[in-house]
């Protein structure tokens, strides 16, 4: 998992929405959505909550 993906998931785990994540990381909202979509597809996860849980279980966050 890339540093960008971990940074986005870290902020999701803190309860940030797409707009807030983009603002904090200086990414567009579209980029944040794409990162989340890429992670969920790559690991076969249903949603961003499961992506965060997966990353935590794997020790990535």
C-alpha positions in Angstrom: 0.0 0.0 0.0 1.4 3.4 -1.0 2.1 6.2 1.4 -0.7 8.2 -0.3 -3.2 5.4 0.3 -2.1 5.1 3.9 -2.4 8.9 4.4 -5.9 8.9 3.0 -7.0 5.9 5.1 -5.5 7.4 8.2 -7.7 10.4 7.8 -10.7 8.3 7.0 -10.1 6.5 10.3 -10.1 9.9 12.1 -13.6 10.5 10.7 -12.7 13.0 7.9 -14.8 13.3 4.8 -13.6 13.5 1.3 -13.4 17.2 1.2 -11.5 17.4 4.5 -9.0 14.8 3.4 -8.4 16.6 0.2 -7.9 19.9 2.0 -5.5 18.4 4.6 -3.4 16.5 2.0 -3.7 19.1 -0.8 -5.4 16.6 -3.1 -8.5 17.2 -5.2 -11.7 15.5 -4.0 -11.5 13.4 -7.2 -8.0 12.2 -6.3 -9.2 11.2 -2.8 -12.1 9.3 -4.3 -9.9 7.6 -6.8 -7.4 6.5 -4.0 -10.2 5.0 -2.0 -11.7 3.3 -5.0 -8.3 1.8 -5.9 -7.7 0.5 -2.4 -11.1 -1.1 -2.1 -10.8 -2.7 -5.6 -7.3 -3.9 -5.1 -8.0 -5.7 -1.8 -11.5 -6.8 -2.7 -13.2 -4.6 0.0 -16.7 -3.3 0.0 -16.2 0.2 1.4 -13.8 2.6 3.0 -14.6 1.4 6.5 -13.5 -2.1 5.6 -10.4 -0.6 3.9 -9.5 1.1 7.2 -10.1 -2.1 9.2 -8.0 -4.1 6.7 -5.1 -1.6 6.9 -5.2 -1.7 10.7 -5.2 -5.5 10.8 -2.2 -5.5 8.4 -0.3 -3.0 10.6 -0.3 -0.4 7.8 -1.9 2.4 9.8 
